[in-house]
Amino acid sequence: MGTAATRAKNKWNSENRDHYHLTLPLGKKEEYMRLAREMGYRDLSKLIVAAIEEKKITEGFI
């Protein structure tokens, strides 16, 4: 069933985060993850969110 800490983290995530399954071209996952880290992001998700936010600004959606 998991530890109390794991259950608490899962509960918090389900109440505070949206989830989206991302499909990448085969063989690109490691490359994209490496690039994200090299660019100073903790993980690929952070880079993707930052890229979308930047695109919103440059395209005038904000």
Residue pairs with C-beta under 8 A, 6 or more apart in sequence:
1 7
2 10
22 48
24 32
29 44
32 44
32 47
33 43
33 44
35 47
36 42
36 43
36 44
36 46
36 47
37 43
39 47
41 47
41 50
56 62
